[in-house]
Amino acid sequence: MFKNWRIQSYIFSEMIPTFLIGLFSLLIIILLFQSFSMVEILISNGANVTDILKVFAYISLSYLPILTPTTLFFSVLLTYNRLNSESEITAFKSLGLSFLQLSAPALLLGLAVSLFSLQTSFYLAPWGHKKLESMLLDFKEKGPTVALKEKVFIEGFFDLVIYANESNKKTNKLKEIFIYQDTEGLPPATIVAKEGEMITKTTAYGKQALLRLKEGTIHRLENKAHTKASFNTFDVRLTDPVKKQSSKNKRHVMNQTELKNYIEANKTKVTPKRLTKLHNEYNRRWSSALAALLFALIGVAFGLGAKQRSGKGQGLFVGVIITLSYWVLYAGLSNLAYKGLDVLFVAWIPNIILLIIGAYFFQKSIKVS
C-alpha cells in the first residue's frame, strides 16, 4: 500500500495545511462568539491578558473533540477533490498507483486524528472544562456585580432572576432590588429589598459569595397560601463551597478514567437519569473520537469517486450536508437517551451510519477506478 511513498507523502502534505488552517479558523470563529459575552466580565474583574488567553485556551480544548473530525473530513474531501479535478489523480494512476494506495494518506491521517481525538476527548477537554469553570467562578466571586446592568432583568445570575434599579460596580452595592429565587426542594420565593451588597467570605470549605440584603420582604406561594416575612438583614448565598467541591463529579469535567471509576462506584447511589447521562458521556467520547477515521473514509471515497472537473463547490456541498446530518443526529439521539433509548445505540448509531455510507462509496469508487 505504501510502495509509492513519495507520491503518498505529497498527498499527505497537501492535507495537513488544509486541516490545520481549517481547525484554526473554526476555533477563531468560536472564540469570537464567546468573547462578546466574556471579555467584558473578565476585564472588569481585573483579568489581565494572560488570564484572557487562558480562558480562550480552555474553551478551545473543550471544542476540539467536535472540531477535529469535522475539519479532517473537509481537508480530505477538498484535497482529493482538487487533485481529481486538476487531473493529478489520473496522472498518479498512470504511474501504477491503485485506489487503495491513493487512499492510504487519508486513512493514515484519519487514524492519527482519531488517536489525537481520543486523548482530547478523554483528558484534554475535561481538563479544559474543569479549569474554565473554576476560573470563571473565581472571577464571579471577586466581583459579582459586574454581570448586572441597572434597570434590566438578568436571568441566570447565579441561578437567580435579579433586577436592581442602581448598581455600583466599584463598591458592589445595589439599590431597590427585586429577586426571583427558585431553589430545588423549596417553593419559589420573591424577594424585595431597599439595598444590598455583594460580599465574599472565607469558610472552611473555601470562598463563598453572598448577596446581603437589607430592609426587605420575602414572599412565598405554597399550596395556594401566600406567606410574607420581613427582614432587616438577609443573606442570599450565590455560591456554595460544598457544592463547588461536588462539582468535581460533573460528567464533563471528569476524564475518562475518573468517569469510569465514578460509574462503577456509584451505580446504585445515583438516580437512573444521572446514571444514563454518565454512561452516555462515556460512550459519546469514544464515538466522537473514532468518527474522524470514518470521516476520512467517506472523504477519500467522495473525493476520488467524484467526476473530474466537478470542482471544489461540489465537495463543499457534500461536506456540509454530511457533517450537519451527523452532528444533528448525534445531538438529537443524546436527548432521546434521557427518555429511555438504549445508551449504546444512541452513542454508536451515527458512527454505524457513517461506516455504512463510507464502505458503500469506498467500494463503489474502487470498482469505478
LINJOFEN-V349924 format. One record per backbone hydrogen bond with DSSP energy under -0.5 kcal/mol. NH is the residue of the N-H (numbers start at 0). CO is the residue of the C=O. E is the energy in kcal/mol with one decimal. If there is no record, write none. Layout:
((NH;CO;E) (NH;CO;E))
//
This chain:
((4;1;-0.5) (4;2;-1.2) (7;3;-1.9) (8;4;-2.5) (9;5;-1.6) (10;6;-2.1) (11;7;-2.5) (12;8;-2.5) (13;9;-1.3) (14;10;-1.4) (15;11;-1.8) (16;12;-0.9) (17;13;-0.8) (18;14;-2.7) (19;15;-2.6) (20;16;-2.9) (21;17;-2.4) (22;18;-2.5) (23;19;-2.6) (24;20;-2.5) (25;21;-2.3) (26;22;-2.1) (27;23;-2.1) (28;24;-2.2) (29;25;-2.3) (30;26;-2.7) (31;27;-2.1) (32;28;-1.8) (33;29;-2.2) (34;30;-2.3) (35;31;-0.9) (36;32;-0.5) (36;33;-0.7) (37;33;-0.9) (38;34;-2.1) (41;37;-2.4) (42;38;-2.8) (43;39;-2.4) (44;40;-1.4) (45;42;-1.9) (46;41;-2.8) (51;47;-2.1) (52;48;-2.4) (53;49;-2.0) (54;50;-2.3) (55;51;-2.3) (56;52;-2.2) (57;53;-2.4) (58;54;-2.3) (59;55;-2.3) (60;56;-2.0) (61;57;-1.7) (62;58;-1.1) (62;59;-0.6) (63;59;-1.1) (64;60;-0.5) (65;62;-1.1) (66;62;-2.3) (67;63;-2.6) (69;65;-1.1) (70;66;-2.9) (71;67;-2.2) (72;68;-2.0) (73;69;-1.9) (74;70;-2.4) (75;71;-2.7) (76;72;-2.7) (77;73;-2.7) (78;74;-1.9) (79;75;-2.4) (80;76;-2.0) (81;77;-2.2) (82;78;-2.4) (83;79;-2.2) (84;80;-2.6) (85;81;-2.0) (86;83;-1.4) (87;82;-1.7) (88;82;-1.6) (90;86;-1.7) (91;87;-2.3) (92;88;-2.3) (93;89;-1.8) (94;90;-0.8) (94;91;-0.6) (95;92;-1.6) (96;91;-1.8) (101;97;-2.1) (102;98;-1.7) (103;99;-1.3) (106;102;-2.2) (107;103;-2.6) (108;104;-2.3) (109;105;-2.6) (110;106;-2.2) (111;107;-2.2) (112;108;-2.7) (113;109;-2.1) (114;110;-2.2) (115;111;-2.1) (116;112;-2.9) (117;113;-2.2) (118;114;-1.7) (119;115;-2.2) (120;116;-3.3) (121;117;-2.7) (122;118;-2.3) (123;118;-1.7) (124;119;-3.4) (126;122;-2.1) (127;123;-2.5) (128;124;-2.6) (129;125;-2.5) (130;126;-2.5) (131;127;-2.4) (132;128;-2.5) (133;129;-2.1) (134;130;-2.3) (135;131;-2.6) (136;132;-2.2) (137;133;-1.9) (138;134;-1.9) (139;135;-2.3) (140;136;-2.3) (141;137;-1.2) (142;138;-1.7) (145;142;-1.4) (146;143;-1.2) (147;144;-1.3) (150;163;-2.9) (151;148;-1.2) (153;151;-0.5) (153;161;-2.7) (154;152;-0.6) (155;159;-0.6) (156;159;-1.6) (157;155;-1.3) (159;156;-1.0) (160;179;-2.1) (161;153;-2.1) (161;159;-0.6) (162;177;-2.7) (164;174;-1.3) (164;175;-1.7) (165;174;-1.5) (167;172;-2.8) (168;166;-0.8) (171;167;-1.5) (172;167;-1.0) (173;195;-3.0) (174;165;-1.9) (175;193;-3.9) (176;192;-2.7) (177;162;-2.8) (178;190;-2.6) (179;160;-3.0) (180;178;-0.5) (180;188;-3.0) (181;158;-0.5) (182;180;-0.5) (185;182;-2.1) (188;180;-2.9) (189;218;-2.8) (190;178;-2.9) (190;188;-0.5) (191;216;-2.4) (192;176;-2.1) (193;213;-1.1) (193;214;-1.8) (194;213;-1.3) (195;173;-2.2) (196;211;-1.7) (197;171;-3.2) (198;196;-0.5) (198;209;-2.6) (200;207;-2.4) (202;205;-2.5) (205;202;-0.8) (207;200;-2.5) (209;198;-3.2) (210;235;-2.3) (211;196;-2.8) (211;209;-0.6) (212;210;-0.8) (212;233;-3.4) (213;194;-2.6) (214;231;-1.8) (215;230;-1.8) (216;191;-2.4) (217;228;-2.9) (218;189;-3.0) (219;226;-2.3) (220;187;-0.8) (221;219;-0.5) (221;224;-2.5) (224;221;-1.7) (225;223;-0.5) (226;219;-2.8) (228;217;-2.2) (230;215;-2.4) (233;212;-2.3) (235;210;-2.4) (235;233;-0.5) (236;234;-0.6) (237;208;-2.4) (237;235;-0.5) (238;208;-1.6) (240;238;-0.5) (243;239;-2.4) (244;240;-1.8) (245;241;-1.9) (246;242;-1.5) (247;244;-1.3) (248;245;-2.1) (249;246;-1.8) (252;249;-1.2) (253;249;-0.8) (255;121;-1.7) (258;254;-3.0) (259;255;-2.3) (260;256;-2.4) (261;257;-2.5) (262;258;-2.2) (263;259;-2.2) (264;260;-2.1) (265;261;-1.4) (268;265;-0.7) (269;265;-1.7) (274;270;-2.5) (275;271;-2.2) (276;272;-2.1) (277;273;-2.0) (278;274;-2.5) (279;275;-2.5) (280;276;-2.4) (281;277;-2.2) (282;278;-2.2) (283;279;-2.5) (284;280;-1.6) (285;281;-0.9) (286;282;-2.4) (287;283;-2.8) (288;284;-1.4) (289;285;-2.3) (290;286;-1.0) (291;288;-1.3) (292;289;-0.6) (293;289;-1.1) (294;290;-2.7) (295;291;-2.1) (296;292;-1.8) (297;293;-2.3) (298;294;-2.8) (299;295;-2.4) (300;296;-1.7) (301;297;-2.7) (302;298;-2.5) (303;299;-2.5) (304;300;-1.7) (305;301;-1.1) (309;306;-1.5) (313;309;-0.5) (314;310;-0.8) (315;311;-2.6) (316;312;-2.3) (317;313;-2.6) (318;314;-2.5) (319;315;-2.6) (320;316;-2.2) (321;317;-2.4) (322;318;-2.5) (323;319;-2.4) (324;320;-2.2) (325;321;-2.4) (326;322;-2.4) (327;323;-2.3) (328;324;-2.2) (329;325;-2.6) (330;326;-2.4) (331;327;-2.7) (332;328;-2.5) (333;329;-1.0) (334;330;-1.2) (335;331;-1.2) (336;332;-1.4) (337;333;-0.8) (337;334;-0.5) (338;335;-1.3) (339;336;-1.3) (340;335;-1.9) (345;341;-2.3) (346;342;-2.5) (347;343;-2.0) (348;344;-2.2) (351;347;-2.4) (352;348;-2.3) (353;349;-2.1) (354;350;-2.6) (355;351;-2.3) (356;352;-2.5) (357;353;-3.1) (358;354;-2.8) (359;355;-2.2) (360;356;-2.4) (361;357;-2.3) (362;358;-2.3) (363;359;-2.3) (364;360;-2.3) (365;361;-1.8) (366;362;-1.8) (367;363;-1.9) (368;364;-2.3))
//
